[in-house]
Amino acid sequence: MAEDDARDHTATTRTQPSDAFGALGNDLRTAVLRTLADEEPCSFATLSERSDADTSAGFAYHLRQLDGKFIRQREDERYELTTAGREAVRTMAAGSVTDSVDHEPIALDEQCPRCREENLQLAVADNVAAVACAGCGAGVLELPVPPGGYRSRRSESIPDAVDGYHRHRIRSFADGVCPDCGGASAGTVRRVESDERGSDEADDDVWPPGEV
């Protein structure tokens, strides 16, 4: 089926982002999602007991704010997560929008592409893993990784995790699928000429000079 034909046969129900995020703006509601992630399906009584709600009526109000988008009630009247609910739980676990991780430099057993000395280090600042040479100061790359990717690993395993995480992302882009939103993606490789930014700046930011 052609891509245009596929889009013609796709129906979309859209919720305003402010409404969707607003529904999660309460600790009791996010706790409901976590409980369902661990124990679903759950009855109203079970969810209410697990919550900090003062009354069942108050808890019912919060449950209604989630119902239909992040949770749904089954035919047996118990509740389970929707796809959006599972995505919200994964986002909370990853810490992508709540946590900031820093990590001291980790020595890498690789040569610097500029000075050829084994002085490369990987350091993390605000969830971004940056590889640079401690000898000549050359920056090699900067790649973001969700906080959960750092928290669950020992220091020595972080470099391999960063590498694996982004290799899978690049593979997805190469397959024409954005790993973030699932949309169609297309990539190009463009040669950067030195006169586009000046030879000194090109030498500092791109290695080898004149390439991407």
Residue pairs with C-beta under 8 A, 6 or more apart in sequence:
3 184
15 69
20 69
20 84
23 29
23 65
23 66
23 69
23 70
24 30
24 33
24 70
24 88
26 62
26 65
27 52
28 51
28 52
28 53
28 59
28 62
29 62
29 65
29 66
30 88
30 92
31 50
31 51
31 52
32 47
32 50
32 51
32 62
32 63
32 66
32 71
33 66
33 70
33 71
33 81
33 85
33 88
33 89
33 92
34 89
34 92
35 42
35 47
35 50
35 51
36 42
36 47
36 71
36 79
36 80
36 81
36 85
37 81
37 86
37 89
39 46
40 78
40 79
40 80
40 81
41 74
41 76
41 78
41 79
41 80
42 50
42 78
42 79
43 77
43 78
43 79
44 60
44 63
44 77
44 79
47 59
47 63
47 79
48 56
48 59
51 59
51 62
53 59
53 62
63 71
63 79
66 85
67 73
67 79
69 82
69 84
69 85
70 81
70 82
70 84
70 85
70 88
71 79
71 80
71 81
71 82
71 85
72 79
72 80
72 82
73 79
74 80
81 89
91 97
92 98
93 148
94 146
94 147
94 148
94 149
95 101
95 146
95 147
95 148
95 151
96 127
96 146
96 147
98 147
99 127
99 147
100 126
100 127
100 147
101 124
101 126
101 127
101 147
101 150
101 151
102 124
102 125
102 126
103 123
103 124
103 150
103 155
103 158
104 123
105 121
105 122
105 123
105 134
106 121
106 122
106 123
106 155
106 156
106 158
106 159
107 120
107 121
108 118
108 120
108 121
108 122
108 131
108 159
109 118
110 118
110 120
111 117
111 118
111 120
112 118
112 119
112 120
112 133
112 135
112 136
112 138
112 140
113 138
113 140
113 207
113 208
114 133
114 136
114 138
114 207
115 133
115 135
115 136
115 138
117 133
117 135
117 136
119 133
119 134
119 135
119 136
120 131
120 132
120 133
120 134
120 140
121 131
121 132
121 133
121 134
122 129
122 130
122 131
122 158
122 159
122 162
123 129
123 130
123 132
124 130
124 145
124 150
124 158
127 144
127 145
127 146
127 147
127 150
128 142
128 143
128 144
128 145
129 142
129 143
129 144
129 145
129 158
129 162
130 139
130 141
130 142
131 139
131 140
131 141
131 142
132 138
132 139
132 140
133 139
133 140
138 204
138 207
139 204
139 205
140 207
143 162
143 165
143 166
145 161
145 162
145 165
145 166
149 158
149 161
149 162
149 165
150 158
150 161
153 161
168 179
169 179
172 178
172 179
172 185
173 179
173 185
173 187
174 187
176 184
176 185
176 186
177 183
177 184
177 185
178 184
178 185
189 212
190 212
191 210
191 211
191 212
192 202
192 206
192 210
192 211
192 212
193 210
194 202
194 209
194 210
196 202
197 205
199 209
202 209
202 210
203 209
206 212
